[in-house]
């Protein structure tokens, strides 16, 4: 059985846009590139042909992956998360780790991007924060360290 694909409404829009681009732009481009490379003759030593076929494999794989994700999508209720008393999917949470304040938004794995402050609910930090409220201390077990954090705000 497939797992749910947890996304925000923005995340869903991004997945749909990527899917549409692959279907309407990238797939036709690679089909044209394959056809053009075939016209060059011998396919055994035709680098352009092999590169285009490789690109086609990647594009078709991503299309299938997106189709599966979109079939199982569940929208995260960000509005409810912003008023919740405990951290949950969609919450934006500010924590203190050893005097350093960090702010993260808890999202599904598909949307996670730590450099943008969007962490997965499946990550060590996400798992540690979910279900806890403002003022509570949490222990975060990462692959390299055990950290102690305090939740300062949930929005």
C-alpha positions as CSV (number, residue, x, y, z in Angstrom):
1,X,0.0,0.0,0.0
2,X,1.2,3.5,-0.9
3,X,1.8,6.1,1.7
4,X,0.0,9.5,1.6
5,X,1.7,12.4,-0.1
6,X,1.5,15.2,2.5
7,X,1.8,18.6,0.9
8,X,0.7,22.2,1.5
9,X,-1.5,23.9,-1.1
10,X,1.6,25.6,-2.5
11,X,3.4,22.2,-2.7
12,X,0.5,20.7,-4.6
13,X,0.6,23.6,-7.1
14,X,4.3,23.0,-7.6
15,X,3.8,19.3,-8.1
16,X,1.1,19.9,-10.7
17,X,3.1,22.6,-12.5
18,X,6.1,20.2,-12.7
19,X,3.9,17.4,-14.0
20,X,2.4,19.7,-16.7
21,X,5.8,21.0,-17.8
22,X,7.1,17.4,-18.1
23,X,4.0,16.3,-20.1
24,X,3.6,19.4,-22.3
25,X,7.2,20.6,-22.7
26,X,9.9,18.2,-21.7
27,X,8.4,15.0,-23.1
28,X,7.8,16.5,-26.6
29,X,11.3,18.0,-26.6
30,X,13.0,14.7,-25.9
31,X,10.8,12.9,-28.5
32,X,12.0,15.5,-31.1
33,X,15.6,15.1,-30.0
34,X,15.4,11.3,-30.4
35,X,13.8,11.7,-33.8
36,X,16.5,14.2,-34.9
37,X,19.3,11.9,-33.6
38,X,17.8,8.9,-35.5
39,X,18.0,10.9,-38.7
40,X,21.8,11.1,-38.2
41,X,22.2,7.4,-39.0
42,X,24.0,4.7,-37.1
43,X,22.5,4.6,-33.6
44,X,25.2,2.4,-32.1
45,X,27.7,5.3,-31.9
46,X,25.3,8.2,-31.8
47,X,25.9,10.0,-28.6
48,X,23.0,12.4,-29.1
49,X,20.6,9.6,-29.5
50,X,21.8,7.8,-26.4
51,X,21.8,11.0,-24.4
52,X,18.2,11.7,-25.5
53,X,17.1,8.2,-24.7
54,X,18.6,8.6,-21.2
55,X,16.8,11.9,-20.8
56,X,13.6,10.2,-21.9
57,X,14.0,7.5,-19.2
58,X,14.5,10.2,-16.5
59,X,11.5,12.2,-17.7
60,X,9.2,9.2,-17.9
61,X,10.3,8.0,-14.5
62,X,9.6,11.4,-13.0
63,X,6.2,11.5,-14.7
64,X,5.3,8.2,-13.2
65,X,6.5,9.2,-9.8
66,X,4.5,12.4,-9.9
67,X,1.4,10.6,-11.0
68,X,1.7,8.3,-8.0
69,X,2.2,11.2,-5.6
70,X,-0.7,13.1,-7.0
71,X,-3.0,10.1,-6.6
72,X,-2.2,9.9,-2.9
73,X,-2.0,13.6,-2.1
74,X,-3.4,14.9,1.2
75,X,-3.4,18.7,1.8
76,X,-1.9,19.9,5.0
77,X,-4.2,22.3,6.8
78,X,-1.9,25.2,7.3
79,X,-4.5,27.5,8.8
80,X,-5.4,25.0,11.5
81,X,-1.7,24.4,12.1
82,X,-1.1,28.1,12.6
83,X,-3.6,28.3,15.5
84,X,-2.8,24.9,17.1
85,X,-1.4,24.7,20.6
86,X,1.1,22.0,19.7
87,X,3.4,21.6,16.7
88,X,1.9,19.6,13.8
89,X,2.2,19.4,10.1
90,X,2.0,22.9,8.6
91,X,3.2,24.6,11.8
92,X,5.9,27.2,11.7
93,X,7.8,26.8,14.9
94,X,10.6,28.8,16.5
95,X,13.0,26.9,18.7
96,X,16.0,27.7,20.8
97,X,19.0,25.3,20.6
98,X,21.9,26.4,22.9
99,X,21.0,30.1,22.5
100,X,20.5,30.0,18.8
101,X,17.0,30.7,17.5
102,X,15.8,28.7,14.5
103,X,12.5,28.9,12.7
104,X,11.2,25.9,10.7
105,X,8.0,25.0,8.9
106,X,7.0,21.3,9.3
107,X,6.0,19.9,5.9
108,X,5.7,16.5,4.3
109,X,8.9,14.8,2.9
110,X,8.1,15.8,-0.7
111,X,8.4,19.6,0.2
112,X,11.2,19.4,2.6
113,X,14.1,21.9,1.9
114,X,16.1,22.6,5.0
115,X,18.0,25.5,3.4
116,X,14.6,27.2,3.1
117,X,13.6,26.3,6.7
118,X,11.1,23.6,5.5
119,X,11.8,20.4,7.4
120,X,10.1,17.0,7.0
121,X,7.8,15.6,9.6
122,X,9.9,12.5,9.2
123,X,13.2,14.2,10.0
124,X,14.7,13.9,13.4
125,X,13.9,17.6,14.2
126,X,10.3,17.3,12.8
127,X,9.7,14.0,14.7
128,X,10.9,15.6,18.0
129,X,8.8,18.8,17.7
130,X,5.5,17.3,16.6
131,X,3.0,17.1,19.5
132,X,4.9,19.5,21.8
133,X,3.8,23.0,22.8
134,X,5.4,26.4,23.5
135,X,7.8,26.3,26.4
136,X,8.3,22.6,26.2
137,X,11.8,21.2,25.9
138,X,12.4,18.5,23.4
139,X,15.3,16.1,22.7
140,X,16.4,15.8,19.1
141,X,18.3,12.6,18.1
142,X,20.3,13.4,14.9
143,X,22.8,11.0,13.3
144,X,25.6,13.1,14.7
145,X,24.4,14.4,18.0
146,X,21.7,14.6,20.6
147,X,20.4,18.1,20.9
148,X,18.1,19.8,23.4
149,X,15.7,22.5,22.2
150,X,13.0,24.6,23.7
151,X,9.9,25.6,21.7
152,X,9.6,29.4,21.7
153,X,6.7,30.0,19.4
154,X,4.2,28.1,17.1
155,X,2.5,29.9,14.3
